[in-house]
Every structure is written in C-alpha cells, then in structure tokens.
Amino acid sequence: MRYASITDRLSGLGSGKWALHIEARAMAQRGEPVIELTIGEPDLPPDRRLLDACSAAMYAGRIRYSNGRGEPSVVAALVDKYRRRREDVTASNILCFPGTQTALFGVMLGLVEAGDDVLVGDPLYATYEGVIASTGAKLVPVPLRPENRFHLQAKDLEAVITPNARVLLLNNPHNPSGAVLDADEIAEIAEVCRRHDLWIVCDEVYEELIFDKEFASPFDMPAYAERTVVVSSISKSHAAPGFRSGWAAGPVEFCDRLLPVSETMLFGVQPFIADMTAMAVSEDFDTSARMRASYRKRADLVRQHLSGSNMLKPMMPEGGMFILIDVSGTGLTGEAFALRLLHEKKVAVMPGSSFGEQARNFIRVSLTVPEDRLETAMDRVAELGREIAGPARRIA
C-alpha cells in the first residue's frame, strides 16, 4: 500500500525520541523502583479555582462548537496579556490552539514548505525536528555552545543562514538548557533575522519560570514585531499540561492567513477549557511563583550534591524546570550514562542526544519531583560516577 511522504519524514521523530522514558515507565509498571526525572510535568497541581471554573463551565453547557480563532473570553484575556507587553495588540493578533505543540505545528505549516530551511538552536526541544519535517522543510541547526551556557550567539546564527532560510525557531527560555536570553541578545539575533528577511517563531512557554533575569522577546520590540510569532500555553505557567490550551500571537496578516489552516485542522478549542484559560491568563495565581522557587531550589540541590565531582558537572539553569549535567568526565556520552543509570541505579533521565548534537555529552534532569526523591536520585548519579571512575579516579 502507498502512504503519504509525511509518514516517511516523521519516521523515528515521534516517540522514538523518548525511548528511554518509555522504557523507564515499562520498568516501573513491572514494579521496579524507578525514580523518573525524564519529562517536564509539573508536580504542583493546578489551582483549584481553575479546575472549578472548568467544571462549572462544562456543566453550564459550554460544550458546543467554538470558532476558528478562539472563544471571545480567552481571546480578550490574551489581548490584555500581550497589551501589557505591547500596546497595539488586538483580537486580530491572536489565534487559539489546543496547546503549544499544536500552535507550533500550525504556525510552521503556514510559514514553510518543501525547499525551505528552518534555523533552530542545537540543543532543541525534542519535538521541533518532527514539526519542521512535517512541513517538508529542512532543519538547519545553529550551535548553542556549552561554553556560552547554551545562549544563542548572533554570529553563530549568521554563519549558518542558507539561501533557503525562512524562519528562526527561537525557544526562550530554553529547553533543555534553561538558558534565558536578555534584551540585548534578543535584539542582536532579531537584527540578523531582519537583514535576512526571516520570520522569528518564539516558543515562550517558560516565560513565567525565569529565576532572576528579565524576560525579553522580539514580539515586544517595534523593529521586529511584524516578523515575530509567539506560541505559548498554560501548560507550564499554570501546571496544566493535560488541558492542552495554547495560542499563537502574531501580525494581523499572518493570523488572517493562518486562520483557514487552523480551522481546517481543528475548528476551535473546547469552550469550557477556554473559560478556564481566560481565568488563568487574566487573574493572579501564585502557581508559577511557587514553581520558580521550587525549581530553583531543586537545581541548587543538584549542584550541591555533585559539587565534589570533577566528572559530573551540573550547569545551573536560568529558568525552566530542567538542569543539564555534563557527564563527559566519565568518558561516556550522555546516552551511555543515562542507560547505565537506568539499568544499574533505577534513575531515569533524558540523554542529551535526544535534544541535539551539542548536548550529546549531557543528561537532562527534570526538577519536577520532591526534594527527597531528587536527593536520592542524585546520590545514585554520584554513585554511578564513582563506580565508573574506579579506584584510581574516585570522585571526592
């Protein structure tokens, strides 16, 4: 039988990226005591008021068809949110989607196709490769170098731009590294994009999980706003990943042209979830503040537990819910170390190679577990490091 070429382009780019996570889940289901530090799923529950609002809306009959742009309540809330960043935002700048992933898929579908190139910092979030491949476009990696703390450098971007480049996919704050670009860095990067007439698609899902720095975006800069599209959601900011509620914010012409694409994909989101999202976006909740404090504390816990090692080197994040650990001192790649850690110590982490070549010597640790379990996991990480070192190379 014949299949569309998209099935070939996406072969191996779906759940295959999460093979170690899937294996760890299978081990846990068999009763093995695995500590799971693989995925970014907040351990803090959503605020009860949001759950009550969602439930009340459902029982009030908010279960009928919506429209392609989004329910008026959530569109209005998003307009208010982005007007706090930029005065000229209107409802015509907003499109609603079920989650950041769907928003990103729709946005890319509207901007690139076969023969086009999309520039993405490496390391990158694991689903980006599939999103880009689905359109027929080609991913062109931009090295995010460990020595620069994985901050995208304008000169590195300039060096890899191709004649077919159409889009820079910019993730800030960054997953997996936790790097947060400041306004000067953003402006330098955006100026390169302006000179080369590139769109900038900004994945800003970790916007509210920055520890000490100020958030910056080209969407907020007048010189670059008309080439910038933001995608985001309430998954991380409000600890609500399972509700699948996200959006895109961009130029009016872009949104008008993408609307039929969105309508063809799904024709609206669930009204009862939209009502909850409107409440989440427009009212004050302490969920993100509590997560910020927790993730920062846990990242420091990881750093302290491995501080005596000259083989295992945590890189403190500037935001988000992960920490990268350089394991190159063990002589193993991140993948080899992660596999041994799972099978020998029953701790599941993500190999850096799941996120790109630049992170191949790292493992990514999720900070979304209680401190006591994280401490136990880091004790096991250090123990594996000592065993790899052997008598001649003991970790202090």
MOWO-V29620 format. One record per backbone hydrogen bond with DSSP energy under -0.5 kcal/mol. CO is the residue of the C=O (numbers start at 1). NH is the residue of the N-H. Records with the same first field share a line. If there is no record, write none. Layout:
CO = NH + NH
This chain:
4 = 7 + 8
5 = 8 + 9
6 = 10
8 = 11
10 = 13
14 = 17
15 = 18
16 = 19
18 = 22
19 = 23
20 = 24
21 = 25
22 = 26
23 = 27
24 = 28
25 = 29
26 = 30
27 = 32
28 = 31
32 = 34
34 = 36
35 = 37 + 348
37 = 350 + 366
39 = 41
40 = 42
47 = 50 + 51
48 = 52
49 = 53
50 = 54
51 = 55
52 = 56
53 = 57
54 = 58
55 = 59
56 = 60
57 = 62
58 = 61
61 = 63
62 = 272
64 = 271
69 = 96
71 = 75
72 = 76
73 = 77
74 = 78
75 = 79
76 = 80
77 = 81
78 = 82
79 = 83
80 = 84
81 = 84
82 = 85 + 86
86 = 89
90 = 93
91 = 94
93 = 250
95 = 248
97 = 99 + 246
99 = 103
100 = 104
101 = 105
102 = 106
103 = 107
104 = 108
105 = 109
106 = 110
107 = 111
108 = 111 + 112
113 = 116
116 = 138
117 = 166 + 167
118 = 140
119 = 169
120 = 142
121 = 123
122 = 144
125 = 128
127 = 131
128 = 132
129 = 133
130 = 134
131 = 135
132 = 135 + 136 + 137
133 = 136
135 = 114
136 = 115
138 = 118
139 = 141
140 = 120
141 = 143
142 = 122
143 = 145
145 = 148 + 150
146 = 149
148 = 151
153 = 157
154 = 158
155 = 159
156 = 160
157 = 160 + 161
158 = 161
162 = 165
164 = 117
166 = 199
167 = 119 + 169
168 = 170 + 201
169 = 121 + 171
170 = 172 + 203
174 = 178
178 = 318
179 = 173 + 174
182 = 186
183 = 187
184 = 188
185 = 189
186 = 190
187 = 191
188 = 192
189 = 193
190 = 194
191 = 195
192 = 196
193 = 198
194 = 197
199 = 168 + 201
200 = 202 + 229
201 = 170 + 203
202 = 204 + 231
203 = 172
204 = 207
206 = 209
209 = 320
217 = 220
218 = 221
220 = 222
221 = 224 + 225
224 = 227
225 = 228
227 = 200
229 = 202
230 = 249
231 = 204
232 = 247
234 = 238 + 240
235 = 240 + 241
236 = 239
240 = 243
241 = 244
245 = 234
246 = 97
247 = 232
248 = 95
249 = 230
251 = 255
252 = 256
253 = 257
254 = 258
255 = 259
256 = 260
258 = 261 + 262
259 = 263
260 = 264
261 = 265
262 = 266 + 267
270 = 273 + 274
271 = 275
272 = 276
273 = 277
274 = 278
275 = 279
276 = 280
277 = 281
278 = 282
279 = 283
283 = 285
286 = 290
287 = 291
288 = 292
289 = 293
290 = 294
291 = 295
292 = 296
293 = 297
294 = 298
295 = 299
296 = 300
297 = 301
298 = 302
299 = 303
300 = 304
301 = 305
302 = 306
304 = 307
306 = 309
308 = 396
311 = 313 + 329
312 = 314
313 = 326
314 = 316
315 = 324
318 = 211 + 212
321 = 367
323 = 365
324 = 315
325 = 327 + 363
326 = 313
327 = 330 + 332
328 = 331
333 = 337
334 = 338
335 = 339
336 = 340
337 = 341
338 = 342
339 = 343
340 = 344 + 345
341 = 345 + 347
342 = 346
346 = 35
347 = 349
348 = 37
350 = 364
351 = 354
352 = 355
353 = 356
355 = 123 + 124
356 = 359
357 = 360
359 = 362
360 = 334 + 335
361 = 327 + 328
362 = 352
363 = 325 + 365
364 = 350 + 366
365 = 323
370 = 374
371 = 375
372 = 376
373 = 377
374 = 378
375 = 379
376 = 380
377 = 381
378 = 382
379 = 383
380 = 384
381 = 385
382 = 386
383 = 387
384 = 388
385 = 389
386 = 390
390 = 393
391 = 394
